[in-house]
Amino acid sequence: MTRQAFMARLREGLRGLPPQAVADIMADYEAHFTEGEAAGRTEAEVAAALGDPDRLARELRAEATLNRWREERSPSSAAAAVFAVLGLGAIDILILLPILMGVATALFGLFIAVIAGFLAGGVVFAVSPFADPPGGIAAGILAGIGVMAGSASAGAVLTLITIGLVNALVWYGRLHYRLLKPALEPQA
C-alpha cells in the first residue's frame, strides 16, 4: 500500500473527530512514513509495519471517545464511549451487544418506573387535601412525599449504577486497547 492510500484510508476512518485531533494523528503517521523512508524502507514496508489503517482508525477513535468520557461525564459521551468500545471488535459485539442491550433495557425500564413513581407520589401529594385519603389529609400528604422521596432515591442509585457500568465499559475498552496496542506498534 502506498503512503497516499494509507493516509487517505486513515483520514476517512477518523472522520467525525475534532479537526485538530485528526491533524495531529495524520502528522504523526506522516512522520512514521518520513522516518521509514529515511531509514531506507519503502512506502509499502512502512504501511505494512503500521498495520491496517481502518483498524488503526477504529482504535484511535475509540481512544479519543474514551478520553472524552473521562473529561466530560455526560449521557452523550457515555453513549459514544459504549459504542466506541463495542466497535473495537466484531466478536466483542456479538458477545457484549446482547448483554448490554438487556442491561440497558432493564435500566431504562427502571428509570421509567422511577419517573412514574415520582409522578404518582406528586399526584397523591397534590390530591390529598381535596380527597379523603385513608388516615386523613396529613397521611396522604406524607405518603405522597414518601413515594416521591423513595423514587428520587431509587433514581440516584440507578444513576450511580449506570455511571459504574459505563466506567466498567471504559475499563474494558482500555484493556482491549492495551491488548491490541502491541499489534499496532511498528515492527523494528
PyMOL CGO cylinders between C-alpha atoms (Angstrom):
from pymol import cmd
from pymol.cgo import CYLINDER

trace = [
    CYLINDER, 0.00, 0.00, 0.00, 1.27, 3.43, -0.85, 0.3, 1, 1, 1, 1, 1, 1,
    CYLINDER, 1.27, 3.43, -0.85, 1.67, 6.28, 1.59, 0.3, 1, 1, 1, 1, 1, 1,
    CYLINDER, 1.67, 6.28, 1.59, -1.12, 8.22, -0.11, 0.3, 1, 1, 1, 1, 1, 1,
    CYLINDER, -1.12, 8.22, -0.11, -3.57, 5.28, 0.02, 0.3, 1, 1, 1, 1, 1, 1,
    CYLINDER, -3.57, 5.28, 0.02, -2.73, 4.56, 3.67, 0.3, 1, 1, 1, 1, 1, 1,
    CYLINDER, -2.73, 4.56, 3.67, -3.18, 8.18, 4.70, 0.3, 1, 1, 1, 1, 1, 1,
    CYLINDER, -3.18, 8.18, 4.70, -6.44, 8.52, 2.73, 0.3, 1, 1, 1, 1, 1, 1,
    CYLINDER, -6.44, 8.52, 2.73, -7.94, 5.44, 4.41, 0.3, 1, 1, 1, 1, 1, 1,
    CYLINDER, -7.94, 5.44, 4.41, -6.75, 6.61, 7.83, 0.3, 1, 1, 1, 1, 1, 1,
    CYLINDER, -6.75, 6.61, 7.83, -8.22, 10.10, 7.28, 0.3, 1, 1, 1, 1, 1, 1,
    CYLINDER, -8.22, 10.10, 7.28, -11.52, 8.58, 6.14, 0.3, 1, 1, 1, 1, 1, 1,
    CYLINDER, -11.52, 8.58, 6.14, -11.65, 6.39, 9.24, 0.3, 1, 1, 1, 1, 1, 1,
    CYLINDER, -11.65, 6.39, 9.24, -11.01, 9.38, 11.50, 0.3, 1, 1, 1, 1, 1, 1,
    CYLINDER, -11.01, 9.38, 11.50, -13.83, 11.43, 10.00, 0.3, 1, 1, 1, 1, 1, 1,
    CYLINDER, -13.83, 11.43, 10.00, -16.00, 12.89, 12.74, 0.3, 1, 1, 1, 1, 1, 1,
    CYLINDER, -16.00, 12.89, 12.74, -13.19, 13.50, 15.22, 0.3, 1, 1, 1, 1, 1, 1,
    CYLINDER, -13.19, 13.50, 15.22, -12.24, 17.10, 16.04, 0.3, 1, 1, 1, 1, 1, 1,
    CYLINDER, -12.24, 17.10, 16.04, -10.15, 18.60, 13.20, 0.3, 1, 1, 1, 1, 1, 1,
    CYLINDER, -10.15, 18.60, 13.20, -7.18, 19.29, 15.50, 0.3, 1, 1, 1, 1, 1, 1,
    CYLINDER, -7.18, 19.29, 15.50, -7.12, 15.66, 16.67, 0.3, 1, 1, 1, 1, 1, 1,
    CYLINDER, -7.12, 15.66, 16.67, -7.24, 14.43, 13.07, 0.3, 1, 1, 1, 1, 1, 1,
    CYLINDER, -7.24, 14.43, 13.07, -4.44, 16.81, 12.09, 0.3, 1, 1, 1, 1, 1, 1,
    CYLINDER, -4.44, 16.81, 12.09, -2.26, 15.62, 14.99, 0.3, 1, 1, 1, 1, 1, 1,
    CYLINDER, -2.26, 15.62, 14.99, -2.84, 11.95, 14.17, 0.3, 1, 1, 1, 1, 1, 1,
    CYLINDER, -2.84, 11.95, 14.17, -2.21, 12.48, 10.47, 0.3, 1, 1, 1, 1, 1, 1,
    CYLINDER, -2.21, 12.48, 10.47, 1.02, 14.38, 11.21, 0.3, 1, 1, 1, 1, 1, 1,
    CYLINDER, 1.02, 14.38, 11.21, 2.11, 11.55, 13.50, 0.3, 1, 1, 1, 1, 1, 1,
    CYLINDER, 2.11, 11.55, 13.50, 1.62, 8.92, 10.79, 0.3, 1, 1, 1, 1, 1, 1,
    CYLINDER, 1.62, 8.92, 10.79, 3.23, 11.16, 8.14, 0.3, 1, 1, 1, 1, 1, 1,
    CYLINDER, 3.23, 11.16, 8.14, 6.26, 11.25, 10.44, 0.3, 1, 1, 1, 1, 1, 1,
    CYLINDER, 6.26, 11.25, 10.44, 6.28, 7.43, 10.55, 0.3, 1, 1, 1, 1, 1, 1,
    CYLINDER, 6.28, 7.43, 10.55, 6.46, 7.34, 6.75, 0.3, 1, 1, 1, 1, 1, 1,
    CYLINDER, 6.46, 7.34, 6.75, 9.14, 10.03, 6.63, 0.3, 1, 1, 1, 1, 1, 1,
    CYLINDER, 9.14, 10.03, 6.63, 11.28, 8.24, 9.22, 0.3, 1, 1, 1, 1, 1, 1,
    CYLINDER, 11.28, 8.24, 9.22, 10.79, 4.90, 7.47, 0.3, 1, 1, 1, 1, 1, 1,
    CYLINDER, 10.79, 4.90, 7.47, 11.81, 6.29, 4.11, 0.3, 1, 1, 1, 1, 1, 1,
    CYLINDER, 11.81, 6.29, 4.11, 14.81, 8.00, 5.70, 0.3, 1, 1, 1, 1, 1, 1,
    CYLINDER, 14.81, 8.00, 5.70, 15.82, 4.57, 7.03, 0.3, 1, 1, 1, 1, 1, 1,
    CYLINDER, 15.82, 4.57, 7.03, 15.64, 3.13, 3.51, 0.3, 1, 1, 1, 1, 1, 1,
    CYLINDER, 15.64, 3.13, 3.51, 12.28, 1.38, 3.77, 0.3, 1, 1, 1, 1, 1, 1,
    CYLINDER, 12.28, 1.38, 3.77, 9.69, 1.54, 1.03, 0.3, 1, 1, 1, 1, 1, 1,
    CYLINDER, 9.69, 1.54, 1.03, 6.22, 3.04, 1.50, 0.3, 1, 1, 1, 1, 1, 1,
    CYLINDER, 6.22, 3.04, 1.50, 4.72, -0.45, 1.31, 0.3, 1, 1, 1, 1, 1, 1,
    CYLINDER, 4.72, -0.45, 1.31, 7.02, -1.71, 4.09, 0.3, 1, 1, 1, 1, 1, 1,
    CYLINDER, 7.02, -1.71, 4.09, 6.19, 1.23, 6.34, 0.3, 1, 1, 1, 1, 1, 1,
    CYLINDER, 6.19, 1.23, 6.34, 2.45, 0.81, 5.68, 0.3, 1, 1, 1, 1, 1, 1,
    CYLINDER, 2.45, 0.81, 5.68, 2.66, -2.92, 6.42, 0.3, 1, 1, 1, 1, 1, 1,
    CYLINDER, 2.66, -2.92, 6.42, 4.52, -2.22, 9.67, 0.3, 1, 1, 1, 1, 1, 1,
    CYLINDER, 4.52, -2.22, 9.67, 1.89, 0.30, 10.76, 0.3, 1, 1, 1, 1, 1, 1,
    CYLINDER, 1.89, 0.30, 10.76, -0.95, -2.15, 10.12, 0.3, 1, 1, 1, 1, 1, 1,
    CYLINDER, -0.95, -2.15, 10.12, -4.41, -1.82, 8.69, 0.3, 1, 1, 1, 1, 1, 1,
    CYLINDER, -4.41, -1.82, 8.69, -5.39, 1.88, 8.55, 0.3, 1, 1, 1, 1, 1, 1,
    CYLINDER, -5.39, 1.88, 8.55, -9.09, 1.05, 9.08, 0.3, 1, 1, 1, 1, 1, 1,
    CYLINDER, -9.09, 1.05, 9.08, -8.29, -0.84, 12.27, 0.3, 1, 1, 1, 1, 1, 1,
    CYLINDER, -8.29, -0.84, 12.27, -5.96, 1.94, 13.41, 0.3, 1, 1, 1, 1, 1, 1,
    CYLINDER, -5.96, 1.94, 13.41, -8.70, 4.50, 12.82, 0.3, 1, 1, 1, 1, 1, 1,
    CYLINDER, -8.70, 4.50, 12.82, -11.23, 2.47, 14.84, 0.3, 1, 1, 1, 1, 1, 1,
    CYLINDER, -11.23, 2.47, 14.84, -8.85, 2.19, 17.76, 0.3, 1, 1, 1, 1, 1, 1,
    CYLINDER, -8.85, 2.19, 17.76, -7.81, 5.84, 17.61, 0.3, 1, 1, 1, 1, 1, 1,
    CYLINDER, -7.81, 5.84, 17.61, -11.50, 6.87, 17.50, 0.3, 1, 1, 1, 1, 1, 1,
    CYLINDER, -11.50, 6.87, 17.50, -12.20, 4.61, 20.49, 0.3, 1, 1, 1, 1, 1, 1,
    CYLINDER, -12.20, 4.61, 20.49, -9.31, 6.13, 22.41, 0.3, 1, 1, 1, 1, 1, 1,
    CYLINDER, -9.31, 6.13, 22.41, -10.49, 9.67, 21.64, 0.3, 1, 1, 1, 1, 1, 1,
    CYLINDER, -10.49, 9.67, 21.64, -14.04, 8.80, 22.69, 0.3, 1, 1, 1, 1, 1, 1,
    CYLINDER, -14.04, 8.80, 22.69, -12.85, 7.25, 25.94, 0.3, 1, 1, 1, 1, 1, 1,
    CYLINDER, -12.85, 7.25, 25.94, -10.81, 10.38, 26.65, 0.3, 1, 1, 1, 1, 1, 1,
    CYLINDER, -10.81, 10.38, 26.65, -13.92, 12.46, 26.01, 0.3, 1, 1, 1, 1, 1, 1,
    CYLINDER, -13.92, 12.46, 26.01, -15.86, 10.36, 28.57, 0.3, 1, 1, 1, 1, 1, 1,
    CYLINDER, -15.86, 10.36, 28.57, -13.11, 10.93, 31.15, 0.3, 1, 1, 1, 1, 1, 1,
    CYLINDER, -13.11, 10.93, 31.15, -13.22, 14.70, 30.59, 0.3, 1, 1, 1, 1, 1, 1,
    CYLINDER, -13.22, 14.70, 30.59, -16.95, 15.22, 30.09, 0.3, 1, 1, 1, 1, 1, 1,
    CYLINDER, -16.95, 15.22, 30.09, -19.32, 12.99, 32.06, 0.3, 1, 1, 1, 1, 1, 1,
    CYLINDER, -19.32, 12.99, 32.06, -22.49, 13.36, 30.01, 0.3, 1, 1, 1, 1, 1, 1,
    CYLINDER, -22.49, 13.36, 30.01, -25.04, 10.93, 28.55, 0.3, 1, 1, 1, 1, 1, 1,
    CYLINDER, -25.04, 10.93, 28.55, -23.84, 11.60, 25.00, 0.3, 1, 1, 1, 1, 1, 1,
    CYLINDER, -23.84, 11.60, 25.00, -20.19, 10.97, 25.86, 0.3, 1, 1, 1, 1, 1, 1,
    CYLINDER, -20.19, 10.97, 25.86, -21.20, 7.84, 27.78, 0.3, 1, 1, 1, 1, 1, 1,
    CYLINDER, -21.20, 7.84, 27.78, -23.11, 6.52, 24.80, 0.3, 1, 1, 1, 1, 1, 1,
    CYLINDER, -23.11, 6.52, 24.80, -20.22, 7.36, 22.49, 0.3, 1, 1, 1, 1, 1, 1,
    CYLINDER, -20.22, 7.36, 22.49, -17.80, 5.56, 24.83, 0.3, 1, 1, 1, 1, 1, 1,
    CYLINDER, -17.80, 5.56, 24.83, -20.02, 2.47, 24.91, 0.3, 1, 1, 1, 1, 1, 1,
    CYLINDER, -20.02, 2.47, 24.91, -20.28, 2.33, 21.14, 0.3, 1, 1, 1, 1, 1, 1,
    CYLINDER, -20.28, 2.33, 21.14, -16.55, 3.00, 20.74, 0.3, 1, 1, 1, 1, 1, 1,
    CYLINDER, -16.55, 3.00, 20.74, -15.78, 0.06, 22.99, 0.3, 1, 1, 1, 1, 1, 1,
    CYLINDER, -15.78, 0.06, 22.99, -18.22, -2.10, 21.09, 0.3, 1, 1, 1, 1, 1, 1,
    CYLINDER, -18.22, -2.10, 21.09, -16.71, -1.01, 17.79, 0.3, 1, 1, 1, 1, 1, 1,
    CYLINDER, -16.71, -1.01, 17.79, -13.27, -2.38, 18.63, 0.3, 1, 1, 1, 1, 1, 1,
    CYLINDER, -13.27, -2.38, 18.63, -14.06, -5.89, 17.51, 0.3, 1, 1, 1, 1, 1, 1,
    CYLINDER, -14.06, -5.89, 17.51, -16.80, -7.84, 15.79, 0.3, 1, 1, 1, 1, 1, 1,
    CYLINDER, -16.80, -7.84, 15.79, -16.51, -10.75, 18.22, 0.3, 1, 1, 1, 1, 1, 1,
    CYLINDER, -16.51, -10.75, 18.22, -16.92, -8.37, 21.12, 0.3, 1, 1, 1, 1, 1, 1,
    CYLINDER, -16.92, -8.37, 21.12, -20.08, -7.01, 19.53, 0.3, 1, 1, 1, 1, 1, 1,
    CYLINDER, -20.08, -7.01, 19.53, -21.50, -10.49, 19.18, 0.3, 1, 1, 1, 1, 1, 1,
    CYLINDER, -21.50, -10.49, 19.18, -20.77, -11.24, 22.83, 0.3, 1, 1, 1, 1, 1, 1,
    CYLINDER, -20.77, -11.24, 22.83, -21.30, -7.88, 24.51, 0.3, 1, 1, 1, 1, 1, 1,
    CYLINDER, -21.30, -7.88, 24.51, -24.15, -6.43, 22.50, 0.3, 1, 1, 1, 1, 1, 1,
    CYLINDER, -24.15, -6.43, 22.50, -26.87, -8.85, 23.67, 0.3, 1, 1, 1, 1, 1, 1,
    CYLINDER, -26.87, -8.85, 23.67, -25.74, -8.46, 27.28, 0.3, 1, 1, 1, 1, 1, 1,
    CYLINDER, -25.74, -8.46, 27.28, -25.56, -4.68, 27.01, 0.3, 1, 1, 1, 1, 1, 1,
    CYLINDER, -25.56, -4.68, 27.01, -28.95, -4.50, 25.30, 0.3, 1, 1, 1, 1, 1, 1,
    CYLINDER, -28.95, -4.50, 25.30, -30.51, -6.48, 28.15, 0.3, 1, 1, 1, 1, 1, 1,
    CYLINDER, -30.51, -6.48, 28.15, -28.84, -4.36, 30.82, 0.3, 1, 1, 1, 1, 1, 1,
    CYLINDER, -28.84, -4.36, 30.82, -29.71, -1.11, 29.02, 0.3, 1, 1, 1, 1, 1, 1,
    CYLINDER, -29.71, -1.11, 29.02, -33.32, -2.21, 28.61, 0.3, 1, 1, 1, 1, 1, 1,
    CYLINDER, -33.32, -2.21, 28.61, -33.58, -3.13, 32.29, 0.3, 1, 1, 1, 1, 1, 1,
    CYLINDER, -33.58, -3.13, 32.29, -32.04, 0.18, 33.36, 0.3, 1, 1, 1, 1, 1, 1,
    CYLINDER, -32.04, 0.18, 33.36, -34.33, 2.10, 31.03, 0.3, 1, 1, 1, 1, 1, 1,
    CYLINDER, -34.33, 2.10, 31.03, -37.37, 0.27, 32.44, 0.3, 1, 1, 1, 1, 1, 1,
    CYLINDER, -37.37, 0.27, 32.44, -36.27, 1.02, 35.99, 0.3, 1, 1, 1, 1, 1, 1,
    CYLINDER, -36.27, 1.02, 35.99, -35.75, 4.71, 35.15, 0.3, 1, 1, 1, 1, 1, 1,
    CYLINDER, -35.75, 4.71, 35.15, -39.26, 4.83, 33.68, 0.3, 1, 1, 1, 1, 1, 1,
    CYLINDER, -39.26, 4.83, 33.68, -40.61, 3.17, 36.84, 0.3, 1, 1, 1, 1, 1, 1,
    CYLINDER, -40.61, 3.17, 36.84, -38.78, 5.75, 38.99, 0.3, 1, 1, 1, 1, 1, 1,
    CYLINDER, -38.78, 5.75, 38.99, -40.26, 8.61, 36.99, 0.3, 1, 1, 1, 1, 1, 1,
    CYLINDER, -40.26, 8.61, 36.99, -43.74, 7.07, 37.18, 0.3, 1, 1, 1, 1, 1, 1,
    CYLINDER, -43.74, 7.07, 37.18, -43.35, 6.58, 40.95, 0.3, 1, 1, 1, 1, 1, 1,
    CYLINDER, -43.35, 6.58, 40.95, -42.27, 10.17, 41.41, 0.3, 1, 1, 1, 1, 1, 1,
    CYLINDER, -42.27, 10.17, 41.41, -45.22, 11.44, 39.38, 0.3, 1, 1, 1, 1, 1, 1,
    CYLINDER, -45.22, 11.44, 39.38, -47.63, 9.16, 41.28, 0.3, 1, 1, 1, 1, 1, 1,
    CYLINDER, -47.63, 9.16, 41.28, -46.26, 10.49, 44.57, 0.3, 1, 1, 1, 1, 1, 1,
    CYLINDER, -46.26, 10.49, 44.57, -46.79, 14.02, 43.29, 0.3, 1, 1, 1, 1, 1, 1,
    CYLINDER, -46.79, 14.02, 43.29, -50.39, 13.22, 42.39, 0.3, 1, 1, 1, 1, 1, 1,
    CYLINDER, -50.39, 13.22, 42.39, -51.05, 11.70, 45.84, 0.3, 1, 1, 1, 1, 1, 1,
    CYLINDER, -51.05, 11.70, 45.84, -49.44, 14.75, 47.45, 0.3, 1, 1, 1, 1, 1, 1,
    CYLINDER, -49.44, 14.75, 47.45, -51.46, 17.22, 45.36, 0.3, 1, 1, 1, 1, 1, 1,
    CYLINDER, -51.46, 17.22, 45.36, -54.81, 15.42, 45.61, 0.3, 1, 1, 1, 1, 1, 1,
    CYLINDER, -54.81, 15.42, 45.61, -54.69, 14.60, 49.33, 0.3, 1, 1, 1, 1, 1, 1,
    CYLINDER, -54.69, 14.60, 49.33, -56.03, 17.97, 50.58, 0.3, 1, 1, 1, 1, 1, 1,
    CYLINDER, -56.03, 17.97, 50.58, -59.04, 17.67, 48.27, 0.3, 1, 1, 1, 1, 1, 1,
    CYLINDER, -59.04, 17.67, 48.27, -59.83, 13.97, 48.75, 0.3, 1, 1, 1, 1, 1, 1,
    CYLINDER, -59.83, 13.97, 48.75, -60.45, 11.93, 51.84, 0.3, 1, 1, 1, 1, 1, 1,
    CYLINDER, -60.45, 11.93, 51.84, -57.44, 9.58, 51.88, 0.3, 1, 1, 1, 1, 1, 1,
    CYLINDER, -57.44, 9.58, 51.88, -57.30, 6.74, 54.41, 0.3, 1, 1, 1, 1, 1, 1,
    CYLINDER, -57.30, 6.74, 54.41, -55.71, 8.11, 57.58, 0.3, 1, 1, 1, 1, 1, 1,
    CYLINDER, -55.71, 8.11, 57.58, -56.58, 11.71, 56.82, 0.3, 1, 1, 1, 1, 1, 1,
    CYLINDER, -56.58, 11.71, 56.82, -55.12, 14.56, 54.82, 0.3, 1, 1, 1, 1, 1, 1,
    CYLINDER, -55.12, 14.56, 54.82, -51.78, 14.56, 56.68, 0.3, 1, 1, 1, 1, 1, 1,
    CYLINDER, -51.78, 14.56, 56.68, -51.27, 10.85, 55.98, 0.3, 1, 1, 1, 1, 1, 1,
    CYLINDER, -51.27, 10.85, 55.98, -51.99, 11.39, 52.27, 0.3, 1, 1, 1, 1, 1, 1,
    CYLINDER, -51.99, 11.39, 52.27, -49.57, 14.31, 52.03, 0.3, 1, 1, 1, 1, 1, 1,
    CYLINDER, -49.57, 14.31, 52.03, -46.85, 12.39, 53.87, 0.3, 1, 1, 1, 1, 1, 1,
    CYLINDER, -46.85, 12.39, 53.87, -47.46, 9.30, 51.73, 0.3, 1, 1, 1, 1, 1, 1,
    CYLINDER, -47.46, 9.30, 51.73, -47.06, 11.40, 48.57, 0.3, 1, 1, 1, 1, 1, 1,
    CYLINDER, -47.06, 11.40, 48.57, -43.85, 12.94, 49.88, 0.3, 1, 1, 1, 1, 1, 1,
    CYLINDER, -43.85, 12.94, 49.88, -42.60, 9.49, 50.88, 0.3, 1, 1, 1, 1, 1, 1,
    CYLINDER, -42.60, 9.49, 50.88, -43.25, 8.00, 47.43, 0.3, 1, 1, 1, 1, 1, 1,
    CYLINDER, -43.25, 8.00, 47.43, -41.54, 10.98, 45.76, 0.3, 1, 1, 1, 1, 1, 1,
    CYLINDER, -41.54, 10.98, 45.76, -38.53, 10.71, 48.09, 0.3, 1, 1, 1, 1, 1, 1,
    CYLINDER, -38.53, 10.71, 48.09, -38.27, 6.95, 47.53, 0.3, 1, 1, 1, 1, 1, 1,
    CYLINDER, -38.27, 6.95, 47.53, -38.41, 7.45, 43.77, 0.3, 1, 1, 1, 1, 1, 1,
    CYLINDER, -38.41, 7.45, 43.77, -35.76, 10.18, 43.91, 0.3, 1, 1, 1, 1, 1, 1,
    CYLINDER, -35.76, 10.18, 43.91, -33.52, 7.89, 45.97, 0.3, 1, 1, 1, 1, 1, 1,
    CYLINDER, -33.52, 7.89, 45.97, -34.03, 4.99, 43.56, 0.3, 1, 1, 1, 1, 1, 1,
    CYLINDER, -34.03, 4.99, 43.56, -33.21, 7.34, 40.67, 0.3, 1, 1, 1, 1, 1, 1,
    CYLINDER, -33.21, 7.34, 40.67, -29.98, 8.39, 42.37, 0.3, 1, 1, 1, 1, 1, 1,
    CYLINDER, -29.98, 8.39, 42.37, -28.98, 4.77, 42.94, 0.3, 1, 1, 1, 1, 1, 1,
    CYLINDER, -28.98, 4.77, 42.94, -29.78, 3.89, 39.32, 0.3, 1, 1, 1, 1, 1, 1,
    CYLINDER, -29.78, 3.89, 39.32, -27.68, 6.84, 38.15, 0.3, 1, 1, 1, 1, 1, 1,
    CYLINDER, -27.68, 6.84, 38.15, -24.73, 5.61, 40.22, 0.3, 1, 1, 1, 1, 1, 1,
    CYLINDER, -24.73, 5.61, 40.22, -25.17, 2.10, 38.82, 0.3, 1, 1, 1, 1, 1, 1,
    CYLINDER, -25.17, 2.10, 38.82, -25.29, 3.47, 35.27, 0.3, 1, 1, 1, 1, 1, 1,
    CYLINDER, -25.29, 3.47, 35.27, -22.12, 5.50, 35.80, 0.3, 1, 1, 1, 1, 1, 1,
    CYLINDER, -22.12, 5.50, 35.80, -20.44, 2.41, 37.27, 0.3, 1, 1, 1, 1, 1, 1,
    CYLINDER, -20.44, 2.41, 37.27, -21.41, 0.32, 34.24, 0.3, 1, 1, 1, 1, 1, 1,
    CYLINDER, -21.41, 0.32, 34.24, -20.13, 2.97, 31.82, 0.3, 1, 1, 1, 1, 1, 1,
    CYLINDER, -20.13, 2.97, 31.82, -16.87, 3.14, 33.78, 0.3, 1, 1, 1, 1, 1, 1,
    CYLINDER, -16.87, 3.14, 33.78, -16.63, -0.67, 33.60, 0.3, 1, 1, 1, 1, 1, 1,
    CYLINDER, -16.63, -0.67, 33.60, -17.05, -0.49, 29.84, 0.3, 1, 1, 1, 1, 1, 1,
    CYLINDER, -17.05, -0.49, 29.84, -14.38, 2.20, 29.64, 0.3, 1, 1, 1, 1, 1, 1,
    CYLINDER, -14.38, 2.20, 29.64, -12.06, -0.03, 31.67, 0.3, 1, 1, 1, 1, 1, 1,
    CYLINDER, -12.06, -0.03, 31.67, -12.84, -2.92, 29.32, 0.3, 1, 1, 1, 1, 1, 1,
    CYLINDER, -12.84, -2.92, 29.32, -12.09, -0.68, 26.33, 0.3, 1, 1, 1, 1, 1, 1,
    CYLINDER, -12.09, -0.68, 26.33, -8.74, 0.35, 27.79, 0.3, 1, 1, 1, 1, 1, 1,
    CYLINDER, -8.74, 0.35, 27.79, -7.89, -3.28, 28.49, 0.3, 1, 1, 1, 1, 1, 1,
    CYLINDER, -7.89, -3.28, 28.49, -8.91, -4.23, 24.98, 0.3, 1, 1, 1, 1, 1, 1,
    CYLINDER, -8.91, -4.23, 24.98, -6.85, -1.39, 23.53, 0.3, 1, 1, 1, 1, 1, 1,
    CYLINDER, -6.85, -1.39, 23.53, -3.79, -2.36, 25.60, 0.3, 1, 1, 1, 1, 1, 1,
    CYLINDER, -3.79, -2.36, 25.60, -4.09, -5.92, 24.35, 0.3, 1, 1, 1, 1, 1, 1,
    CYLINDER, -4.09, -5.92, 24.35, -4.28, -4.74, 20.74, 0.3, 1, 1, 1, 1, 1, 1,
    CYLINDER, -4.28, -4.74, 20.74, -1.66, -2.00, 21.03, 0.3, 1, 1, 1, 1, 1, 1,
    CYLINDER, -1.66, -2.00, 21.03, 1.41, -4.29, 20.55, 0.3, 1, 1, 1, 1, 1, 1,
    CYLINDER, 1.41, -4.29, 20.55, -0.03, -5.36, 17.20, 0.3, 1, 1, 1, 1, 1, 1,
    CYLINDER, -0.03, -5.36, 17.20, -0.27, -1.70, 16.19, 0.3, 1, 1, 1, 1, 1, 1,
    CYLINDER, -0.27, -1.70, 16.19, 3.28, -0.71, 17.07, 0.3, 1, 1, 1, 1, 1, 1,
    CYLINDER, 3.28, -0.71, 17.07, 5.68, -0.50, 14.12, 0.3, 1, 1, 1, 1, 1, 1,
    CYLINDER, 5.68, -0.50, 14.12, 7.92, -3.53, 13.89, 0.3, 1, 1, 1, 1, 1, 1,
    CYLINDER, 7.92, -3.53, 13.89, 11.59, -2.70, 14.28, 0.3, 1, 1, 1, 1, 1, 1,
]
cmd.load_cgo(trace, "trace")
